[in-house]
Amino acid sequence: MAFTKIAVIGAGGALGKHFMQSLLASTEPKFQVTVLARATSNYSAPAEHVKVLKHDLTDHTALVNSLRGAEALVLMQGTDAEFVTVSKAAIEAAIAAGVKMVMPSDYGSKDTPLFVKAVALKPQVRDFVQKKAQEGKITYTIVKNGPFFDIPFKVYGIDYEAKKAALFDEGNQKFHATSCVSIANAVVGILRSPAQYANKTVYIHDFHTTQREFLSIVESEINRDGSKFETTSLDMLELGKKSAEVLERGERSMPNIFDAIKSAVWGKEGAADWDENDDSLALGLERKDLRTEIKRRIQSGLL
């Protein structure tokens, strides 16, 4: 049976806004949505029937009162300084309020040694909710989607303006990538059949590709004369070693974190490579054509 009474934290974020659109577009079932936001948030309800409650997101009493009646809590906030504190507070309050299921904000790639170092806050929350599930207090579902397809091309090592590319090793490491829209739709799919995904990690994707294939499509769409981008090679093993060292020293700047993620995903760890026959189709995601989607991004200026 579907969970239709949904509470959301992070509804105004890059992923959360797409999730809200997917929730509100659903008619079978129709969802009752409550958004929990910080007291200082300027978030406003996207529809009349969406309830928005603003308060301290670490206040246990306020959280419990806001979560009463909800069947599922979906967390989609970014990993800021309060990520762990807010996530744990929300999970504790959800348990106290009788919420049946929580989906932590753990979107991304699978656990490999370097990826875990890069996203150190997320495993803390995951371990916390899994312990609560083992105690029989709540269920959870975690979604893994690989890199967000919507991120700028430069994250994929491609500078389309300069017509240059930095190949990660040889650019042949396979990886899955998923758009925010597809992630949002998959989460809605889980809410439609929560028992099927209780206490599991699900894997989804739009594309299973390589950096070299990605680059080849961008080149052919931008350089109609058939010319190629100027390429250099970036040693992922060396980048991984350096980023691991600085992260272990506590130097958690965004460039250092992104270097570690880049090495984990596009290096030998292959943090975004898994069986292509994952949960995507079962959750209603349709196969997408990489060239079509890259062309759409180029035409829309989403580079």
N, C-alpha and C positions, 0 to 999 in steps of 0.2 A: 504494500500500500504506500502511496506517495506521501511524502511530508509536504504539506502545503503552507504551513505557518512558519515563515522563515525570518530569522533575524540576521542582519548583515553589519559587519564592521569593515570599513574601508570602501564603502559604496561609491565614493567620489574619486577613487584612484584610477589609474590607467586601465587596470583590469576590472575593477569594481563597477565602473560606469557601463561596461559592456555586459557584465553580469546582470545589472539592474535592467538593462534593455531586454535581455533574454528572459528574465523572470516575468517582466510586465507583458511581454509579447505572448507568453504562454496562455493558452485557453484550456488545455487539457493536460494537467489540471490548471486551475486559476490559483495563483499564489497570493497569500496575505503576507505583506512584507513590512517589517519594522527595521528601520535603519538606526543604528546607534552611532553617534558621532561625538567628538570632543565638544566641550562647552564653547570653545572658541571657533568652532568650525562654521564656515559660511554655507555649508551644504543645505540645499533646499529640496523638498520632495519633488521627484520627477512626474508624479501623478497624484491626484487628489486622495486616492485610497492608500498611499504609502505613508506610514507613520514615521516621523523623524523625532528621535529623543536625544537631546544633547545634555551631556554631563561628563564628569570626570570618569574616564574609562578604566580607572583602577579602583573606583568606589564600589565595594562589594554590594552594599545595600542597594545603591542606585542600579547597578547592573542586574541584580536579582529581580528587582521590581520591573525593569525594562524587558527582561527575558521571560517573564512568566507567560505561559501560554504558547511560547514558541516550541516547535518540534525540532528544528535544526538551526544551528548557528554556523554561518559561513564567514570566515575571516579572510579578508583580502587586503589588509593593510600592508604598507611597505615596511622594510626592515630598518626603521629608524631607531633612535636611542631607547625608545620605550617599547619596542617590539615585543620583547620577551615578557616584560612586566604586564603590558596590556593583554597579551595573548593568554598568559596564565590566569590573570584576574578574570578574564571573560570565560575561560573554561571552568574555573572554580564556580563562578556565578551561574553558569549554564547548568552545572550539576545540581546546585542548590535549588535552581528554579524548575528542575524537572525536564530540561531539554534532553531529547533522546540522542542527538547526534551533533558532532562538531566537525567542521572541515577547516583545519588549520591553514594558515597562509604559507604553504610549503611548495608552491608551484616552482617548476624548474627542472633540473636534471637529476639523475639518480645519484645515489651516494657512492662516490669514489673517494679515496683518501684526500686528494687535493680539493675536490669540490666541497667536501665537508669542512675543510679548513677555510675555504672562501666564504661559505654561508653558515658560519658557526652558530649564529643565533637560531636558525631554523631547526637544527637537530635538537636544541634544548627544548623547544616547544613540542616537537614531535615526541621526544622521549617522555615528556610530561603527560601528554594526552594518551599515549599508548599505555602508560602505567595506570592511568585512571580507567582505561578500557579493560585492562587486565583485572582490575578490582571490581569490574562489573558496574561501574558508575555511569558510563556513557559509551557510545560507540563513536568511531571516527572514520573518515575516508580521506586519503591523501591523493592528490593529483600530480603526476609528473608529465611534463609536456616538452622538455627540451628548451632550447632558446625560443624566445618570443619572436615570431616571424616579423612582427611590426617594428622591431628595433631598427635604427639606422643602418644603412649598408656598411658604414665604416666599422661597425662592430664585427661584421663578417670579413673585415680586412679589405674592403673595397671602397676606394675613393673615386667615385664616378666623375667628379668635376675635374680632377687631375688626370683621370684615366690611368690610375695606378692601383695595384693590388699587392698586399703583403700576404703571401701564401703561408698558411700555418703548416710547417713542414712542407710536404708536397701538395697539400690541399686535398688529400684523398681520404681522410678520416670520415666515415659515415656519421651522420647525426640526424636526429629528428628535430623538426621545428613546427611550432603551432601558433596560429594567430590568436589574439585576445578574444575575438568573437568565438572561435572554436572552443577555447578553454571555457568560456562562459557557458556555451551551449552544453558542453560535457558536464559541467557542474549541475546544470538544470537536469540533465539526464540522470545523474546520480540521485538527485532529490526525487525523481519520479519512481525510482526503484531502489530505495536506500538499503533494504535488507540484502540485496544482491551484492552490495559493495561494502557492507559493514566490516569495519576493522581490517580494511585492505588498502593497499596502494595501487592505484590504477594508472596505466600508461596510455597516453594519447598522442596523436600527431596529425598534422596536415601533410607534411612532406618528410621523406627519408632520402637524404641527398648528401652531397659533399660540397665543400667550399669551391672546388674546381668546377663542378657542374653549375653551381650558383653563379660563379664568375663568368663562365662561358655564355650563360643566358644574358647576363647584364651586358657583356661585350657586344653580343649580336643585336641586342635591342637598342643600344646607344650608338655603336659604331656600324652604321649601315654599309660602310665600305669594306667591311670584313676585317678591319685592322684590330689588333689586340692591345690590351692594356699592358703597360710596363709593369713587370712583376719582380718582387724580391721574395726571399724566403725567410721565415721567422722560425727559429729552433724552439719547438714547444717543450722539449725536455729541459733545455736550459732556462727558458722562461718559467717553467714550473718550479724548478729548483730555487730560483731567485725569489719568486713570489711566495713560496712556502717559507723561506727563511725570514722574509720581512714580516709576514703574518705571524709567525711564531714569536717574533720580537714585539708583537703588539702594534705594529705599524699598519693599522687597518684603514688606510686611505682608499678612496674609491678606485684610483688607478691600480693599486696593489691587488685589491679584491678582483677587479675585472681581469687582470693578468692571470690570476689563479684560475678563474672561471674559464677563461679562454684556453688555457693549457689543459684543464681537465676535460673540456668538451671536445676540442679539436686536436688534442695530443693523443698519446697512446692509451690513456685511461678511458677515452670514449664515453664520457659521462652522459652523453645524449644519444647513445646508440643502444638499441634493444630490439627485440623481436618485432618485426614489422606487423605481425598479426597480434596487435595489442588490443586494448579495449575500445579503440576509436569507433569502429563500426557498431558495436553493441550499444554505444552511447549516442548513436545517431549522427555521427560525423561523416560527411560525405567526402570521398577522395577528391583532392584538389590537384590541379595541374600547375606545377611550379612556374613554368614559363608564363602561363596566363596571369598568375598572381604577381609575378615580378613585373610584367608588362603593365598591369593595372597600377602598381605602385609608381612606376616611372611616369606614366601618363598623369597620375594624380599629384605628382611632385612629392610623394611620400618616400623620400630617399634618405 
